[in-house]
Amino acid sequence: MTLIPNHLPTADLQALDAAHHMHPFTDGDELNAKGARIITRADGVYLTDSEGAQILDGMAGLWCVNLGYGRTELADVAAEQMRQLPYYNTFFQTSHPPVIALAKRLAELAPGDLNHVFFAGSGSEANDTNIRMVRHYWAARGKPSKKTIIARKNGYHGSTLGGASLGGMSGMHAQGGLPIPDVTHIDQPNWYHEGGDTSPEEFGLERARQLEAEIARLGEDNVAAFIAEPVQGAGGVIVPPETYWPEIQRICDAHEILLIADEVITGFGRTGNWFGSQTWNIRPDIMTIAKGLSSGYVPIGGSIVSDHVAETINGAGDFNHGYTYSGHPVAAAVALENLRILDEEGIVTRCGAETAPYLREKWMQLADHPLVGEARISGMMAGIALTPDKAARASFAAEGGTVGLRCRERCFANNLVMRHVGDNMIIAPPLVISKSEIDTLIERAVKSLDETLASITADGLMVAA
Ligand SMILES: *Cc1c(COP(=O)(O)O)cnc(C)c1O
């Protein structure tokens, strides 16, 4: 057995981490100077660190542990599947029971005619698949010029070359020569920060109509697809105005543009229904999935594809694309068990009917805090915007993210994982979180907000830009 035994002392682990481990989305020198917090176990909604502290995980890992930690059924299924068939591919006219069962189950759960699944190892890979699939689709239908994919600024679609190109994160585009050709970006429906004097309803329409303008600019014959998250996650939990999605749907339908809903976060109960597309009444041609699909217990992602797209792709000869781990049997078996528990224990239903509304009631009250300009929520994903001037929806004079980082650090010190995106604070707890755990989450958040306000006031940072 090469399991890591009862671990080394924290300082030794931190030193080895600094010496050999490169962290994603991290300033390496800065982290190595202070040392990573070492997480050793987890159960339910709580993480345990190497010093024994119990941390409430308000982010469900990276938005993925929908089922909560510590479900031994998933471990048992993984072990059993490894004994029976640890690996086989599906490239060369073979298939296996776990991948077949998972594809069937996803077809049942997904709305409309989303009945076919192409598997990947992650959300990024699935979006790379989507780029190739939608371009191949139009080529197969005799319209090879329909290649450009329209996406959104501040969207997040992963970190591969394709995924990061679809994403609209300027900091990511700045490194490594992105975006790839034939991807363009329109503005996001972020009313609080960008809506100015318009009402949210007007603003939602305005931002949706940018899609129509972009299609006109590029020419309808050159546009393959529009991709968006039903609710932007990594961008800061941007909940769109109610007017936004109906108008986007109308435009995609009117111009024969495929609609890709990136449900990597919003899938599997996060917004209170199985998919964000159901919450927001969207009819996507393709859905990207990952994260909550396995509750993060094993890496797996995929694209759920509608009948008409699958028929075209299946009818166009070899699709020259796939991953060694597409439909990995262990990942598929674990995902299936995760979906079984989410369903049979009524976790998605309870979240939609009880705990998400409870969280909403508590979370929206944070808007009364002197440091909070707006509270927003969709199901079990929520954000607040920090501001020095509520009425003006002002940003801080300090560099963006300074106050948010401070607040995150206060939260972490108070044993709550709440993430910051710039000067927004966001949460997406495991869907199994109970009402009393929600109370604890809110208590720790308020305490951290109070401490942040006191500290930035003392340091003269409570100043509008
Ligand atoms: C996390 C995420 C991805 C990327 O998934 P990975 O598994 O990290 O590759 C893609 N889209 C959205 C909306 C995400 O939140």
The ligand as an ORCA input file, in Angstrom:
! r2SCAN-3c Opt
* xyz 0 1
  C     -14.697     24.414    -13.911
  C     -15.371     24.775    -15.189
  C     -14.915     24.291    -16.421
  C     -13.651     23.504    -16.534
  O     -13.727     22.268    -15.937
  P     -12.360     21.499    -15.559
  O     -12.862     20.184    -15.060
  O     -11.666     22.330    -14.538
  O     -11.575     21.368    -16.791
  C     -15.631     24.589    -17.544
  N     -16.743     25.320    -17.485
  C     -17.217     25.813    -16.329
  C     -18.472     26.597    -16.326
  C     -16.524     25.578    -15.150
  O     -16.949     26.110    -14.002
*
